[in-house]
């Protein structure tokens, strides 16, 4: 298990033209989204060839219809989040099985003054070494007039949980993260 090995899918792909490096030189954050989607990810074995092939397909081609979640409220009812979650095809070659997920939704702020609404997603994923770390995705709005729409996609996800809070500050406080319970939106089986 020396270094990373390219996927079998990547060998069948034609090489990128030389102009690829120059056409994106004015994009500070990398290539255009369409160019990023067309590239297969690098793999490390353990059934990753099938995963890479599924990652190149649109999410709707290999998945069940989206399921709705919410509305979930902050304590006191001052913030509300609701939306849809779509899970791709289940990769059962790993333990635990993982999927590609797409979460879309809206966050409403009903607070007054300096408080804001926060929706914190805890995404437990499978790392390359087989461990199950988690990462957080936070959506924040301070506008009480209109709901904030959000969407994100994450690969190799095992568990998706949500907590909604209404508080001041740009990031979720320890009370928001550790008090109360996380609402489970998805768990691969």
Rosetta blueprint (number, residue, H / E / L):
1 X L
2 X L
3 X L
4 X L
5 X E
6 X L
7 X L
8 X H
9 X H
10 X H
11 X H
12 X H
13 X L
14 X L
15 X L
16 X L
17 X L
18 X L
19 X L
20 X H
21 X H
22 X H
23 X H
24 X L
25 X L
26 X L
27 X L
28 X L
29 X L
30 X L
31 X L
32 X L
33 X H
34 X H
35 X H
36 X H
37 X H
38 X L
39 X L
40 X L
41 X L
42 X L
43 X E
44 X L
45 X L
46 X L
47 X L
48 X H
49 X H
50 X H
51 X H
52 X H
53 X H
54 X H
55 X H
56 X H
57 X L
58 X L
59 X H
60 X H
61 X H
62 X L
63 X L
64 X L
65 X L
66 X L
67 X E
68 X E
69 X E
70 X E
71 X E
72 X E
73 X E
74 X L
75 X L
76 X L
77 X L
78 X L
79 X E
80 X E
81 X E
82 X E
83 X E
84 X E
85 X E
86 X E
87 X E
88 X L
89 X L
90 X L
91 X E
92 X L
93 X L
94 X L
95 X L
96 X L
97 X L
98 X E
99 X E
100 X E
101 X E
102 X E
103 X E
104 X E
105 X E
106 X E
107 X E
108 X E
109 X E
110 X L
111 X L
112 X L
113 X L
114 X L
115 X L
116 X E
117 X E
118 X E
119 X E
120 X E
121 X E
122 X E
123 X E
124 X E
125 X E
126 X L
127 X L
128 X L
129 X L
130 X L
131 X L
132 X L
133 X L
134 X E
135 X E
136 X E
137 X E
138 X E
139 X E
140 X E
141 X E
142 X L
143 X L
144 X L
145 X L
146 X L
147 X L
148 X E
149 X E
150 X E
151 X E
152 X E
153 X E
154 X E
155 X E
156 X E
157 X E
158 X E
159 X E
160 X E
161 X E
162 X E
163 X E
164 X E
165 X E
166 X E
167 X E
168 X L
169 X L
170 X L
171 X L
172 X L
173 X L
174 X H
175 X H
176 X H
177 X H
178 X H
179 X L
180 X L
181 X L
182 X L
183 X E
184 X E
185 X E
186 X E
187 X E
188 X L
189 X L
